Amino acid sequence: MFYYLDGTVAEILPYLAVIDCGGVGYACLTTNHTLSRLRKGERSKLYTYLNVGESVFDLYGFASSKELESFRMLLGVFGSDLQIISRF
């Protein structure tokens, strides 16, 4: 499991940020709140949640550990429906 990624913001797309860490680009699904705090080309840290399942391997990234904790609490309410949760 990854706790956080610390690197340069390589791309910003709807609900997705790519963080370059040592030449490897990690695609992180994320919220509009986190995206609003990122700037392409600048160094950033994203706290992460890795969702691994039978046919899924998704990495979620959040601007703060508090936002990550809120995401984990929503998992307790909504279960595994991460598509709904990540839109909050």
C-alpha distances in whole Angstrom, upper triangle without the diagonal:
4,7,9,11,15,17,20,21,22,23,23,24,24,21,19,18,18,16,18,16,18,19,16,17,13,15,14,16,17,20,24,23,20,22,25,24,23,25,25,26,24,22,19,16,14,11,9,8,7,9,10,14,17,18,15,12,12,10,12,13,15,18,17,15,18,18,14,15,18,16,15,18,19,17,19,22,22,19,18,20,17,20,22,20,19,23,23
4,6,7,11,14,17,17,19,20,20,22,22,19,17,16,15,13,14,12,15,17,14,14,11,13,12,14,15,18,21,21,18,19,22,21,20,22,22,22,21,18,15,12,10,8,6,7,7,11,12,16,19,19,16,13,12,9,10,10,12,14,14,13,16,16,12,15,17,16,15,18,20,18,20,23,23,21,19,21,18,20,22,20,18,21,22
4,7,10,13,17,17,20,21,21,22,23,20,18,16,16,14,16,14,16,19,16,16,13,15,13,15,15,17,20,19,16,19,21,19,18,21,22,22,20,17,14,10,9,6,5,7,9,13,15,18,22,22,19,16,14,11,11,10,11,12,11,9,13,13,10,12,15,14,13,17,18,17,19,22,22,21,20,21,18,21,22,19,18,21,21
4,7,10,13,14,16,17,18,20,20,18,16,13,13,11,12,11,14,16,14,14,11,13,11,13,13,16,18,17,14,16,18,16,15,17,18,18,16,13,10,7,5,4,5,8,10,14,16,20,24,23,20,16,14,11,10,8,9,10,10,9,13,13,10,13,16,15,15,18,19,19,21,24,23,23,21,22,19,20,22,19,17,20,20
4,6,10,10,13,14,15,18,19,17,14,11,10,7,9,7,11,13,11,10,8,11,10,13,13,16,18,17,14,15,17,15,13,15,15,15,13,10,8,5,5,7,7,11,12,15,18,21,24,23,20,16,14,11,11,8,10,10,11,12,15,15,13,16,18,17,18,21,22,21,24,26,26,25,23,24,20,21,23,21,18,21,21
4,7,9,12,14,15,18,20,18,16,12,11,8,8,7,10,12,11,11,10,13,12,15,15,18,19,18,14,15,17,14,12,14,14,13,11,7,6,4,7,9,11,14,16,19,21,25,28,27,23,20,18,14,14,11,12,11,12,13,17,16,15,18,20,20,21,24,25,24,27,29,29,28,26,27,23,24,26,23,21,23,23
4,7,9,12,14,17,19,18,15,11,10,6,5,5,8,9,10,9,10,12,12,16,16,18,19,19,15,15,17,14,11,12,11,10,8,5,6,7,9,12,13,17,18,21,23,26,29,28,24,21,19,15,15,12,14,13,15,16,20,19,18,21,23,22,23,27,27,27,30,32,31,30,28,28,25,25,27,25,22,24,24
4,6,9,11,15,18,17,14,10,8,6,5,7,9,10,10,9,10,12,13,16,16,18,18,18,15,14,15,13,10,9,8,6,5,4,6,9,11,14,15,19,20,23,25,28,31,29,25,22,20,17,16,14,15,14,16,19,21,20,20,23,25,23,25,28,28,28,32,33,32,32,30,29,25,25,27,26,22,24,24
4,6,7,11,14,14,11,7,6,5,6,9,12,12,11,9,10,10,11,13,13,15,15,15,12,10,12,11,7,7,5,5,6,6,7,9,10,14,15,18,19,21,24,27,29,27,24,21,18,15,15,12,13,12,16,18,21,19,19,22,23,22,24,27,26,27,30,31,30,30,28,27,23,23,25,23,19,20,22
4,7,10,14,14,11,8,5,6,6,10,12,10,10,7,9,10,11,14,14,17,17,18,15,12,15,14,10,9,6,6,8,9,10,13,13,17,17,19,20,22,24,27,29,26,23,21,18,16,16,14,16,16,19,21,24,22,21,25,26,24,26,29,28,28,32,33,31,31,29,28,24,23,25,24,21,22,23
4,7,10,11,8,6,5,7,9,13,15,13,13,9,10,9,10,12,13,14,14,16,13,10,13,13,10,9,6,8,11,12,12,14,14,17,17,19,20,21,23,26,28,25,22,20,17,15,15,13,15,15,19,22,23,21,21,25,25,23,25,28,27,27,30,31,29,29,27,25,22,20,23,22,18,19,21
4,7,8,6,5,7,9,12,15,18,17,16,12,12,10,10,10,10,11,11,13,11,7,10,11,8,8,7,10,11,13,12,14,13,16,16,18,19,21,23,25,28,25,22,20,17,15,14,12,13,14,17,20,22,19,19,23,22,20,23,26,24,25,28,29,27,27,25,23,20,18,20,19,16,16,18
4,6,5,6,8,12,15,18,21,19,17,14,13,10,10,9,10,11,10,13,12,8,11,13,11,11,10,14,15,17,16,17,15,18,17,19,19,20,22,24,26,23,20,19,16,15,14,13,15,15,19,22,23,19,20,23,22,20,23,25,23,24,27,27,25,26,23,21,18,16,18,18,14,14,17
4,5,8,11,14,18,21,24,22,20,17,15,12,11,9,9,9,8,11,11,8,11,14,12,14,13,17,18,19,18,18,16,18,18,18,19,19,22,23,25,22,19,19,15,15,13,13,14,15,19,21,22,18,19,22,21,18,21,23,21,22,25,25,22,23,21,19,16,13,15,15,12,11,13
4,7,10,13,17,19,23,22,19,16,14,10,8,6,5,6,7,10,9,7,11,13,12,14,14,18,18,19,16,16,14,15,14,15,16,16,19,20,23,20,17,16,12,12,10,10,11,13,16,18,19,15,15,18,17,15,18,20,18,18,22,21,19,20,18,16,12,10,12,12,8,8,11
4,7,10,13,16,19,18,16,12,10,7,6,5,6,8,9,12,10,8,11,13,11,13,12,15,16,16,14,14,12,14,13,14,14,15,18,20,22,19,16,15,11,10,9,9,11,13,16,18,19,16,15,19,18,16,18,21,19,19,23,23,21,22,19,17,14,12,15,14,11,11,14
4,6,10,13,16,15,13,10,8,6,5,7,7,9,10,12,9,7,11,11,8,10,9,12,12,12,11,11,10,12,12,14,15,16,19,21,24,22,18,16,13,10,9,8,10,11,15,17,19,16,15,19,19,17,19,22,21,21,25,25,24,24,21,20,17,16,18,17,13,14,16
4,7,10,13,11,9,6,5,4,6,9,10,13,14,15,12,11,14,14,10,11,9,11,12,11,11,11,10,13,13,15,15,17,19,22,24,21,18,15,13,11,11,10,12,13,16,18,21,18,17,21,22,19,21,25,24,23,27,28,26,26,23,22,19,18,21,20,16,18,20
4,6,10,9,8,5,5,7,8,11,12,15,16,16,13,12,15,13,10,11,9,10,10,9,8,9,8,12,12,14,15,18,20,23,25,23,20,17,14,11,12,10,12,12,15,17,20,18,17,21,22,20,21,25,24,24,27,29,27,27,25,24,21,20,23,21,18,20,21
4,6,6,5,4,6,9,11,14,16,18,20,20,16,15,18,16,13,13,11,10,10,9,10,11,11,14,14,17,17,20,21,25,27,25,22,18,17,14,15,13,15,15,18,20,23,21,20,24,25,23,25,28,28,27,31,32,31,30,28,27,24,24,26,25,21,23,25
4,6,5,6,8,11,12,16,17,20,22,22,18,18,20,18,15,15,14,12,12,10,10,10,11,14,14,17,17,20,21,24,27,25,22,19,17,14,15,14,16,16,18,19,22,21,20,23,25,23,24,28,28,27,31,33,31,30,28,28,25,25,28,26,23,25,26
4,6,8,10,14,16,20,21,24,25,25,22,21,24,21,18,18,16,14,14,12,13,13,15,17,17,20,20,23,23,27,29,27,25,21,20,17,19,17,20,20,21,22,26,25,23,27,29,27,28,31,32,31,34,36,35,34,31,32,28,29,31,30,27,29,30
4,6,10,13,15,19,21,24,25,26,22,21,24,22,19,18,15,13,15,13,15,15,16,19,18,21,20,23,23,26,28,26,24,20,20,17,19,18,21,21,23,24,28,26,25,28,30,28,29,33,33,32,35,37,35,34,31,31,28,28,31,30,26,29,30
4,6,10,12,16,18,22,23,24,20,20,23,21,18,18,16,15,16,14,15,15,15,17,16,18,17,19,20,23,24,23,20,17,16,14,16,16,18,19,22,23,26,24,22,26,28,25,26,30,30,28,32,34,32,31,28,28,25,25,28,27,23,26,28
4,6,9,13,15,18,20,21,17,16,19,19,15,15,13,13,14,13,13,13,13,15,14,16,15,18,19,21,23,21,18,15,14,12,14,13,16,17,20,21,24,22,20,24,25,23,24,28,27,26,30,31,29,28,26,25,22,22,25,24,20,22,24
4,6,10,12,16,18,19,15,15,18,17,15,16,14,14,15,14,12,12,11,12,11,12,12,14,15,18,20,19,15,12,10,8,10,10,13,15,17,18,21,19,17,21,22,19,20,24,24,22,26,28,26,25,22,22,18,19,22,20,17,20,21
4,7,9,13,15,17,14,13,16,16,14,15,14,15,16,15,14,13,11,13,11,12,11,13,15,17,19,17,14,11,9,7,8,9,12,14,17,18,21,18,16,20,21,18,19,23,22,21,24,26,23,23,20,19,16,15,18,18,14,16,19
4,6,10,12,14,11,10,14,14,12,15,14,16,16,15,12,11,9,10,8,9,9,11,14,16,19,17,14,11,8,5,5,5,9,11,14,15,17,14,13,16,17,14,16,19,18,17,21,22,20,20,17,17,13,13,16,14,11,13,15
4,7,10,12,10,10,14,14,13,16,16,18,18,18,15,14,11,11,10,10,10,11,14,16,18,16,13,11,7,6,5,6,9,12,14,15,17,13,12,16,15,12,14,17,16,15,19,20,17,17,15,14,10,10,12,11,8,10,12
4,7,8,7,7,10,11,11,14,15,18,17,17,14,13,9,10,9,10,12,13,16,18,21,20,16,14,11,9,6,5,6,9,12,13,14,10,10,14,13,10,13,16,14,15,18,19,17,18,16,14,11,10,12,10,6,8,10
4,5,5,6,9,10,11,14,16,19,18,18,15,14,11,12,12,13,15,16,19,21,24,22,19,18,14,12,9,8,7,9,12,14,13,10,11,14,12,10,14,15,13,15,18,18,16,18,17,15,12,11,11,9,6,6,7
4,5,5,6,9,10,13,15,18,18,18,15,16,13,15,15,16,19,19,23,25,27,26,22,21,17,16,12,11,10,10,13,16,15,12,14,16,15,13,17,18,16,18,21,21,19,21,20,18,15,13,13,12,9,8,8
4,6,5,7,9,13,15,18,17,17,14,14,12,13,15,16,19,20,24,26,29,28,24,23,19,17,13,11,9,8,10,13,12,9,12,14,13,12,16,17,16,18,21,20,20,22,21,19,16,15,15,13,10,10,9
4,5,5,7,10,13,15,14,14,11,10,9,10,12,14,17,18,22,24,28,26,22,20,17,14,11,8,6,5,8,11,12,9,11,14,13,12,16,17,17,18,21,21,21,22,21,20,16,16,16,14,11,11,11
4,5,5,8,10,13,13,13,11,12,10,13,14,16,18,20,23,25,28,26,23,21,17,15,12,10,9,8,12,15,16,13,14,17,16,15,19,21,19,21,24,24,23,24,23,21,17,16,17,15,12,12,12
4,6,8,11,14,13,14,12,14,13,15,17,19,22,23,26,29,32,30,26,25,21,18,15,13,11,9,13,16,16,13,16,19,18,17,21,22,21,23,26,26,25,26,25,23,20,19,19,18,14,14,13
4,7,10,13,11,11,9,11,11,13,16,18,21,23,26,29,32,31,27,25,21,18,15,12,10,7,10,14,14,13,15,18,17,17,20,22,21,23,26,26,26,27,26,25,21,21,21,19,16,16,15
4,7,9,8,9,7,9,10,13,15,18,20,22,25,28,31,29,26,23,20,17,15,11,10,8,12,15,17,15,16,19,19,19,22,24,23,24,27,28,27,28,27,25,22,21,22,20,17,17,17
4,6,6,8,8,12,13,16,18,21,23,25,28,31,34,31,28,25,22,19,18,15,14,12,15,19,20,18,20,23,23,22,25,27,27,28,31,32,31,31,30,28,25,24,25,23,20,20,20
4,6,8,10,13,14,18,19,22,23,25,28,30,33,30,27,24,21,19,18,15,16,14,18,21,23,21,21,25,25,24,27,29,29,29,33,33,32,32,30,29,25,24,26,25,21,21,22
4,7,9,13,15,18,20,23,24,27,29,32,34,32,29,26,23,20,20,17,18,16,19,22,24,23,23,27,27,26,29,31,31,31,35,36,34,35,33,32,28,27,29,28,24,24,25
4,6,10,13,16,18,22,23,26,29,32,35,33,29,26,23,20,19,16,16,14,16,19,22,20,21,24,25,25,27,30,29,30,33,34,33,34,32,31,28,27,29,27,23,24,24
4,7,10,14,16,20,21,24,27,30,33,31,28,25,22,19,18,14,14,12,14,17,20,19,19,22,24,23,25,28,28,29,32,33,32,32,31,30,27,27,28,26,23,24,24
4,7,10,13,16,18,21,24,28,31,29,26,22,19,16,15,11,10,8,11,13,16,15,15,18,20,19,21,24,24,25,28,29,29,29,27,27,23,24,25,23,19,21,21
4,7,9,13,15,19,22,25,28,27,24,20,18,14,12,9,8,7,8,10,13,13,12,15,17,17,18,21,22,22,25,27,26,26,25,25,21,22,24,21,18,20,20
4,6,10,12,15,18,22,25,24,20,17,14,11,9,5,5,5,7,8,11,10,9,13,14,13,15,18,18,19,21,23,23,23,21,21,18,19,20,17,14,17,17
4,7,10,13,17,20,24,23,19,17,14,10,8,5,5,6,6,6,9,9,7,10,12,11,12,15,16,16,19,21,20,20,19,20,16,18,19,16,14,17,16
4,7,10,13,16,20,19,16,13,10,7,5,4,6,9,9,9,11,10,7,10,12,10,11,14,15,14,17,19,19,18,16,17,14,15,17,14,12,16,16
4,6,10,13,17,17,13,11,8,6,5,7,9,12,12,11,13,11,7,10,12,9,8,12,13,11,14,16,16,14,13,14,11,13,15,12,11,15,15
4,6,10,13,13,10,7,6,5,6,9,12,15,16,14,16,15,11,13,15,12,11,15,15,13,16,18,17,15,12,14,11,14,16,14,13,17,18
4,7,10,10,7,6,5,6,8,11,14,18,18,17,18,16,13,15,16,12,11,15,14,11,14,16,14,12,9,11,9,11,14,13,12,16,17
4,7,8,6,5,7,9,11,15,17,21,22,20,22,20,17,18,19,16,15,18,17,14,17,19,17,14,11,13,12,14,17,16,16,19,21
4,6,5,6,9,12,14,18,20,24,25,23,25,23,19,21,21,18,17,19,18,15,17,19,17,13,10,12,12,14,17,17,17,20,22
4,6,8,11,15,17,21,24,28,28,27,28,26,23,24,25,21,20,23,22,18,20,22,19,16,13,15,15,16,19,20,20,23,25
4,7,10,14,16,20,23,27,28,27,29,26,23,25,25,21,21,24,22,19,21,23,20,17,13,14,14,15,18,19,19,21,24
4,6,10,12,16,19,23,24,23,25,22,20,22,22,18,18,21,19,16,19,21,18,15,12,12,11,12,16,16,15,18,21
4,7,10,13,17,20,22,21,23,21,18,20,21,17,17,20,19,16,20,21,19,17,13,14,12,13,17,16,15,18,20
4,6,10,13,17,18,18,20,17,15,17,18,14,15,18,17,15,18,19,17,15,12,13,10,11,14,13,12,15,17
4,7,10,14,15,15,17,15,12,15,16,13,13,17,16,15,18,20,18,17,14,14,11,12,15,14,11,15,16
4,7,11,12,12,14,11,9,12,13,10,11,14,14,13,16,18,16,15,13,13,10,11,13,11,8,12,13
4,7,9,10,12,9,8,11,12,10,12,15,15,15,18,19,18,18,16,16,13,13,15,13,10,13,13
4,6,7,9,6,6,9,10,9,11,14,14,15,18,19,18,19,18,17,14,15,15,13,10,12,12
4,7,8,7,8,11,12,12,14,16,17,18,21,22,21,22,21,21,17,18,18,16,13,14,14
4,5,5,6,9,10,11,13,14,16,17,19,21,21,22,21,21,18,20,20,16,14,16,15
4,5,5,6,9,10,10,12,14,15,17,19,20,20,20,21,18,20,20,16,15,17,16
4,5,5,6,9,10,11,12,14,16,17,18,19,20,20,18,19,19,15,14,16,14
4,5,5,6,9,10,11,13,15,16,16,17,17,17,14,16,15,12,11,13,10
4,5,5,6,9,10,11,13,15,15,15,15,16,13,15,15,11,11,13,12
4,5,5,6,9,10,11,13,14,15,15,16,14,17,16,12,13,15,13
4,5,5,6,9,10,11,12,13,15,15,13,15,14,10,11,13,10
4,5,5,6,9,10,10,11,11,12,9,12,11,7,8,10,9
4,5,5,7,9,10,10,10,12,10,13,13,9,11,14,12
4,5,5,7,9,10,12,13,12,15,13,10,12,14,12
4,5,5,6,8,10,10,9,12,10,7,9,11,10
4,5,5,5,6,8,7,11,10,7,10,13,12
4,6,6,9,10,11,14,13,11,14,16,15
4,6,9,10,11,13,11,10,13,15,13
4,6,6,8,10,8,7,11,13,12
4,6,8,11,10,9,12,15,15
4,5,9,9,9,11,14,15
4,6,6,7,9,11,12
4,5,5,6,9,10
4,6,5,7,10
4,6,6,7
4,5,6
4,6
4
